[in-house]
Amino acid sequence: MLSRGKAYIIKAGTIILVCNTIVQIMQSFDWHLKVVEEGMESTSILASIASPIAVILVPIVGIAAWQLAAAAVTGFIAKENVVGTLAVCYGLSAFIDTEELALVGDGNVVASAMAITKVAALAFLMFNLYTPPCFAALGAMNSEMQSKKWLWGGIALQLSVGYTVAFLVYQIGTLITTGKLGNGFAAGLIAVLVIFAVVAGLIYRTNKQFASTYELKKAV
């Protein structure tokens, strides 16, 4: 426990701190290195980089929020960065009592500040839960698999699982709570069907190759 606690403190004081500092700087300046005025955060360096990625998140959160996209990307460095990036981008420090070290307000208040529903917030949580872990874990995967093909295959599978689970949570949850499907349902459904088709094709090809190899060895 002490070893893991020490490791987390070191991570919080190095990787997470540096990442959040970079996020703060990128949100505060535009590409001309001019300070972004209040209310014009969408013109910042961070927003311009994250905005194209935000479109992919519409079927799982309902809106193309560059803040959520930026948080998801920084989560690849360390999952703790997701919370830190959201706090920086949305200014959620107002919901934290620094003296009591406790949250002020419930999930509804925080979700409203982020302009998403509770279902969308849960879907985004599930997305980050199932997507690839931090760089350190990916490094461990690389050393264990010793194959770039399997490494990238594992990353792609984790991304696919995270996206599919988040899509189902958001769309089904929205249907239950509002009586209609969420935004981006058609595009998300196509993406999920493509994922299933690719996975099914890979499984079929692998099984076929395995059966062929097994028959050859059996004949010998």
N, C-alpha and C positions, 0 to 999 in steps of 0.2 A: 504494500500500500504506500509506504514512504517513497519507494522507488518510482512508482507511477505518479504520485503526487509531485515529486521533484521534476519528473519529465514534463508534466503539464505546465508547471510554473515556468520552466525554461522555454517551452513552446509559446506560452502566453507572453513572455517577455521578449521574445525574438520574432518568430515567424508571424504570429497573430498581430503583434504590435506594429511591425513593419508593414504588413499587408494593409491594415486599417489606416495607417499613416499615408500610404500610397493612394488608397481609395479616397481619403479626405482631400489630398492634393489634386487628384484627377477630377474630383467633383467641384473643386473650388476654382479651377482655371479652365479656360477654353484653349483651343489649339494655337491662339495667338498669345498665350500666356497672360491673358487679361483676367482679372478677378471676375467671376460670374456673379451677377447681381442676384439679389434675393428674388425668388420666383422664376428665375431663368436657368434653373439647374439643368434643363433639357439641352442647353447649348454647351454643356461642359464636355471635357474630354471623355469622362467616364460614360456619359449618356450617349455620345456619338459611337463609342465602341460597343456598348451593350445593346443599343436599340435594335440592330439587325437580329440579334439573338433573341430578343424579347418576343418577336413575332412567333417563334416556335413555341413559346409558352402559352399562347392564347388558348389552345384546346384544353390546357390543364389548370389555368387560373382565370381565364375569362377576359383578360386584358393584356395588352402588350406593354407591360411596365418595365422600363429599362432598369429600374432599381432591383427588381426581382431577378432579372437576367444577370446583373452585375454580382448579386449575392450568390447566385448559383455557380458562376464562374470562379469566384474567389473561394468557393467551397472546395474546389479541387486542390487548393493549396493546403487547407485545413478546414474541416467541417465547422469548426468554431467561428470561422470567418463569415459564415452565412449570417449569423446573428449580429456580428460586429458591423458588417456591411449594411445590413438593413437599418441598424441603429443610426449609422452615419448618414445614409441616403434619405431616410425619412425623418431624421431628427427625433428619434424615439426616446431620447434621454429624459424627456419630460414625463415619461411614464415610470421612471425609476426614482425611488426615494433613497438618496445617497446616504442618509443618516440611518435609516432602518434597513437598508440593503434589501428592499422589497419592491415588487411591482405595484404601481398605482393604477387601478382600473383593471377590468377583466379583458378577456380575449376579444369581446365585441368592440371595445374601445380601440384596441390596438389594430384590429382588422379594419375598422372604419378609417383610421388614420392612414392605412396603407391602401385604401380605396378598393379593397377586395372583401369577398364574403368569408364567413367562417369555413364554408366548404372549400373554397379556393385556398384558404390558408392551410387547411388540413392536406389538400392535394399537393401543395407546394412543399409541405413538410415531408410527405411520403416520397416525393420526387427526390429530395435531397437525401432521404434515408437510404434509398436503393441505388442511387447513382454511385460511380466509382469513389472510393475513399480518398484520403489525402495522398500527396506525392510520396510520402514515406511508405505507405502501404503498397502503392503501385510499384515502388522500387523493390519491395519484398516480393511482389508477384513476379516481377521481371527476373529476379535472381532465382526464384524457385522454378519457374516455367522454362527459363533459358531458351525462350523462343519469342521473337517479336510477333510472329503470326498469332500465337496463342495469347500473348499479352494484349494485343490490340483487339483480338476476338473477345477476350474477357471484358475489356473496357466497353466494347460495343454492346455486349450482352447486358452488362450492368446498366448502361444508359437506356437500353431498350426496355428493360424490366422497370426501371424507375419511371420512364415516360408512360408506359402502359398502365402501371398501377395508379399513377397520378391522374391519368386520363379517365380511368374507370371511377376513381373516387370522386373527381370533380363532376363528371357528367351524371353519374347515378345519384350523387348527393344533391346536385342542383335539381334533378328531376324530382326527387323526393320532397325537397324543401319548397320548390317553386311550382312544380307541376309541368315544367318544360325543360328541354335540354339546354346546356350551357353554350356559350359562344364558342365558335370554332369546332363544333361537333363533327361536321363532315370532313374537314381537313384532318382532324385528329384521328377519326375512324380510318381514313385512308392510310395514314402513317402507321397505325397499329396493325392494320391488315398487311401492309408491306413487311412490317417486322415479323409477323407470324409466318408469312410466305417465305421470307429469307431463312428464318430459323428452321422451318419444316424442310426446305430444300437442302440445307446443310446437313440436317439429321439424316435425310434420305440418302444423300451422297456418301456420308460417312458410313452408314450401315451397309450400303452397297459395296464400298471399298473393303470394309471389314469382312463381309461375307465372301468376297472374291479372294481375299488373302487367306482366309481360313480354309476355303475349299482347296486352294493351291497347296497349302501346307499339308492338308489331310491327304491329298493325292500323292504327295511325295513320301 
